[in-house]
Amino acid sequence: MKNKINIAAVSYLNTKPFLYGIKKCLNTANFELNLFAPAKCAETIKNKQAEIGLIPVAALPELKDYRIISNFCIGSVEKVDSVCLYSNQPINKITNIELDFESKTSVNLVKILAKKHWEINPSWSASIPGFEQNISGTSGAVVIGDKTFAIKNKYAYTYDLASEWFKFSGLPFVFACWVASNKVTEEQEVLFNKALSLGINNISESILEFKSSFGKQIDVEHYFKNCISFDFDRNKKLGLQLFLNLLTENQQLGKKLLSIS
């Protein structure tokens, strides 16, 4: 194997089975793994600092010379639990929504849901670190990733964005998928997918390596078995295509990026 492949992966809990497989299966002489927040992960791929990356799907239209690979993704058939809109007001009384700074996908998803599903027209504001602890008045806030676990029962209303997407579309939602540059060979892609498969097929073992760091804050096994769905199957591809079409208002873009069978 000639070229060392840099892998950019998301640092959240939902990626741990992938990381387990990568670390167990791939030779560090040929593959190097680095972890980032979702937005930073996308930037790393765009700047060609990595050849394989777990990319928030809203960043897909911005990529050049990359292709979607793998039979796995970060998705949810319905409830995801770690991408939510929190507020002390019901959805029809929310006048402003703060947007999590860590992921473009969730920002775009909530805007699509506001327009097409909830039929509300709030103002939008950028967030700063720690924003999730101070949601008040008629504001709501989109919070993603591991920081959602600490505020699970903090606010009167929680709207799970994957569940709301399912109500709207009848389809699962894909938050992130694996992409590779044209530099990645077929041999390297096969090895990489074997590593992912190892992790997904050994979730219980992967949990043992990090479960203690979350303590009683979250039921990790429940999260993986009932909230996160890793198979990048036909329905998830259809859900992703719909999201891309709504995001770009360009029907051809979704078809170009995805091969649905």
N, C-alpha and C positions, 0 to 999 in steps of 0.2 A: 504494500500500500504506500503510494508515493507521498501524498500530501496530508499533513495533519489537519483534521477537521475541527473547527471551533463550533461548539454548540452553545447557543444562548437559550436558557430556559427561565421560566417564571419562578420566583422564589416562594410562592404561596403554598399552603398546605395541599391544595388540590393537585399539585404537581409531584408530590412525594413518591407515588408509585413509579412514575417515569424516571425520577432521579435514582431510585433504588435499582431499577433495571439497568440504567446507563452505567452506574458505578460498578455493578456486579459483572456486567457483560462486556464492556468496551475497554480496550487497552488504552491507557493514558498516553502511550507513545504515539497513538494514531488519532485519538479524540481528546479534546479539552473541553470541559464543562464549566460554564460561568452562569451565575444566577443574577436576575434583575427583576425589578418591578415590570409589569406588562408594557407600559409605554416605553421604558428604556430598552426593553428587549426588542421591540419593534425598531427603535432607532438604531440599535446595533446591527440589525439585518440590513436596514436601509443604507447604512454607512459602510456596508461590506466588511464589517469587523467580525462577522461570523458567517459560516456557510450553512448551518442548520439552525432553525429557531422555532420556538413555540410562540406564535404571533397572535396578538389580539386581532380578531377577524376584520375589524374596521380599518386596520392598516393594510389589508391585502391589496386594495386598489392602488396604493402608493408604491408597491414593489415592482421592480423591473428585474428580469432575468432570474426569477424565482418561480418555483412550482410547488403546489401542495403535494406532500408525500404522506405516507403512513395510513394505516387503517385505524388510527387512534386520534383523539382530540380531547379537549376539555369541554364537555357539554352537559346538558341537563335535559332529561325527557320532560320534566315539569318543574318541580320545586328545586332550587339550587342552594338556598339558605345563605349564601355568601355574596350575593349581589342584590342589594335591596334598596328601596326608597323608604326612608324613615321620616315620620312626622308626628306631631301631636294633633294634627287635623286630618279629617278624611280627605280623600283625593280631590274632591270637587271644591274644597275650600283652601287648597294650597295655592299660594300666589307667587312663590319663588322657590326654585329648586337649586341647591348647591350641587356642583358636579365634582365627583371624586377626581383628583388630579392624576391618579395612577393608571387609568385605562380609558382610551378613546372609545372602545366598543360599548361599554356601559353608558357612557355619555350619549352616544348616538342612539342606543337602544331606548333609553328613557325618553328622548325627544320624539322618536317614532311612536312610542306608546302614548305619549301625551297627546299627539296630534290625531292618531288614527284609532286609538283604543279608548282612552279616557276622555278624549275631546275636551281638553283643557288647554289654556294658553298662558302658562306661568312665565315669569321672567327667569333668566338663568344667570347664575353667578359662579365664579371660580371659587375653589376651596383652598384652604391652607392646612398644613398639618395640625391635627387635633380637632378639626372641624366637626367630626362625628360626635363629639362630646357636648356640643353646644347648639343643638337644633331647637329653635324656639318659635313662638308666634305662629304665623301662617306659612312658615317656611318648611320645606322638606329638604332632604339631602340624600343623594345616591352614595352609598358606601359599599366598597367592594373588598374582597380578600379577607385576610385573617383578622383585621380589625373589626369586622362585623360580629365576631363571636363574643366580644366583650360588651356589646350594647344590645344583645339579643332581646332583652325585655325592658329596655330603657325608655322607649317611646310608645305612645298610645297606638300608633298605626305603623304596620310594616307591610310593604308591598314587595313581594319577591318578584324580581323582574323576569326571571325565567318562567315562573308560573303565569304572570300577566301576559307574556309573549305567547304561551301555550293557549290561553283563553282567547287571545286575539287571532292566532294563526292556525291553531290545531297541530302545530309542529314543534319538535324539540328546538332548543337553541344551542348554537355552538359559540362559545366564548373565545376559544383559541384553537388553532390547528398548527401542525408542523409544516414548515416550508423548507426547501433546500435550494441552493443556488445550482447553476449548471456545472459548477466545479465538482459537485458531489457525484462520484461514480456509482454505477449500479451496484458494485460490490459493497461500497460503503453504505449505501442506502439499505441493502439487505441486512447488513450487520446492525445498523441502527434500529431497524424495525424489530429485529430479534431481541434487542435490548429492551425496547418498549414493551414487547409482548411478555418478556420475563417479568417485568415489574407489574403489569396488569394481572398476570396470572398468579402473582404471589403478593397480593395486597396485604394479607394478614401478616406476612413476614415483614413487609416494608413498614407497617404501622409500628412494629416493635422498636424500630430505630428512632422514632421521633415522638411517639405518643406521650411520653412522660413530660415533654416540654410544654404540652398544652394542659396538663393536669385535668381537672374536672370542668374546665371551661367549655369543652366540646366533646361530644360522643363521636370519636373519630370513625369508628366502624360504621355507625349509622350514617355519617356524612358520606362515606364512600359507597355504601350499599344503596342508599336511598336518594342521594342528592346529585352526586357526580356520575355522569355516564361517559365512559371513555371510548366506546365504539363509534367510529366515524362511518355510520351506516347510511343507507339511502335516505331515510327520513331526516337525518341531521343534515345531509347535503341539500335536501330540498329546503329545510329551514334556513340554512346558510345562504342559499341562492336567493330566497325571498328577502332576507335581511339586506344582502348586497344590492338587490334591485331597488329596495326602498331607500337605501342609503345613497345610491348614486343616480337613481331615476334613469338608469341605462340598462335595459334588458340584456343587451349583448355582453356586458361585463361579467355578470354572474355566470353566464353560460361559458364564457371564455376561461374563467378561473376553475370551474368545476367540471368533473366528469361524473355524471350521475347515471347509475345503472341499477 
